[in-house]
Protein backbone atom coordinates (compact mmCIF):
# COMPACT_ATOMS: atom_id res chain seq x y z
CA UNK A 1 0.00 0.00 0.00
CA UNK A 2 1.30 3.41 -0.97
CA UNK A 3 0.80 6.36 1.36
CA UNK A 4 0.31 9.74 -0.24
CA UNK A 5 0.39 13.00 1.61
CA UNK A 6 -2.00 15.80 0.70
CA UNK A 7 -0.69 19.21 -0.22
CA UNK A 8 0.23 21.28 2.75
CA UNK A 9 -2.34 23.90 3.62
CA UNK A 10 -1.20 27.43 4.49
CA UNK A 11 -2.81 27.27 7.94
CA UNK A 12 -0.94 24.60 9.88
CA UNK A 13 -2.74 25.32 13.14
CA UNK A 14 -5.73 23.23 12.15
CA UNK A 15 -4.72 19.78 13.29
CA UNK A 16 -8.01 17.88 12.96
CA UNK A 17 -8.71 18.79 9.31
CA UNK A 18 -5.19 17.73 8.40
CA UNK A 19 -5.65 14.36 10.08
CA UNK A 20 -8.98 13.82 8.34
CA UNK A 21 -7.44 14.78 5.00
CA UNK A 22 -4.64 12.28 5.52
CA UNK A 23 -7.10 9.54 6.43
CA UNK A 24 -9.12 10.21 3.29
CA UNK A 25 -5.98 10.23 1.19
CA UNK A 26 -4.96 6.85 2.57
CA UNK A 27 -8.46 5.46 2.04
CA UNK A 28 -8.50 6.65 -1.57
CA UNK A 29 -5.30 4.79 -2.36
CA UNK A 30 -6.25 1.58 -0.58
CA UNK A 31 -7.79 -0.82 -3.09
CA UNK A 32 -9.54 -2.80 -0.32
CA UNK A 33 -11.38 0.16 1.12
CA UNK A 34 -15.11 -0.55 0.60
CA UNK A 35 -16.19 3.07 0.02
CA UNK A 36 -13.43 3.94 -2.41
CA UNK A 37 -15.81 4.18 -5.37
CA UNK A 38 -18.16 6.50 -3.49
CA UNK A 39 -15.28 8.71 -2.46
CA UNK A 40 -14.07 8.85 -6.04
CA UNK A 41 -17.55 9.80 -7.22
CA UNK A 42 -17.80 12.50 -4.56
CA UNK A 43 -14.41 13.89 -5.54
CA UNK A 44 -15.55 14.05 -9.15
CA UNK A 45 -18.77 15.79 -8.16
CA UNK A 46 -16.82 18.30 -6.07
CA UNK A 47 -14.53 19.05 -9.01
CA UNK A 48 -17.53 19.55 -11.28
CA UNK A 49 -19.22 21.83 -8.77
CA UNK A 50 -16.05 23.83 -8.33
CA UNK A 51 -15.79 24.22 -12.09
CA UNK A 52 -19.41 25.37 -12.29
CA UNK A 53 -18.85 27.87 -9.49
CA UNK A 54 -15.81 29.31 -11.24
CA UNK A 55 -17.78 29.62 -14.49
CA UNK A 56 -20.63 31.36 -12.68
CA UNK A 57 -18.23 33.74 -10.95
CA UNK A 58 -16.72 34.56 -14.32
CA UNK A 59 -20.17 35.22 -15.77
CA UNK A 60 -21.07 37.40 -12.80
CA UNK A 61 -17.91 39.43 -13.29
CA UNK A 62 -18.65 39.83 -16.99
CA UNK A 63 -22.21 40.94 -16.27
CA UNK A 64 -20.95 43.46 -13.70
CA UNK A 65 -18.49 44.83 -16.25
CA UNK A 66 -21.25 45.09 -18.85
CA UNK A 67 -23.54 46.80 -16.37
CA UNK A 68 -20.87 49.30 -15.46
CA UNK A 69 -20.16 49.97 -19.13
CA UNK A 70 -23.84 50.49 -19.90
CA UNK A 71 -24.31 52.84 -16.95
CA UNK A 72 -21.35 54.90 -18.13
CA UNK A 73 -22.69 55.02 -21.68
CA UNK A 74 -26.16 55.97 -20.44
CA UNK A 75 -24.72 58.80 -18.35
CA UNK A 76 -22.73 60.07 -21.32
CA UNK A 77 -25.81 59.92 -23.56
CA UNK A 78 -27.93 61.78 -21.02
CA UNK A 79 -25.28 64.48 -20.78
CA UNK A 80 -25.02 64.71 -24.56
CA UNK A 81 -28.82 64.85 -24.84
CA UNK A 82 -28.96 67.67 -22.28
CA UNK A 83 -26.29 69.64 -24.15
CA UNK A 84 -28.16 69.25 -27.45
CA UNK A 85 -31.41 70.28 -25.78
CA UNK A 86 -29.74 73.38 -24.34
CA UNK A 87 -28.29 74.32 -27.74
CA UNK A 88 -31.67 73.81 -29.42
CA UNK A 89 -33.48 75.93 -26.87
CA UNK A 90 -30.79 78.59 -27.14
CA UNK A 91 -31.08 78.67 -30.93
CA UNK A 92 -34.86 79.05 -30.64
CA UNK A 93 -34.37 82.03 -28.33
CA UNK A 94 -35.66 80.48 -25.16
CA UNK A 95 -34.02 81.28 -21.86
CA UNK A 96 -33.14 78.52 -19.47
Secondary structure by P-SEA (a helix, b strand, c coil): cbbbbccccccccccaaaaaaaaaaaaaacccccaaaaaaaaaaaaaaaaaaaaaaaaaaaaaaaaaaaaaaaaaaaaaaaaaaaaaaaaaacccc
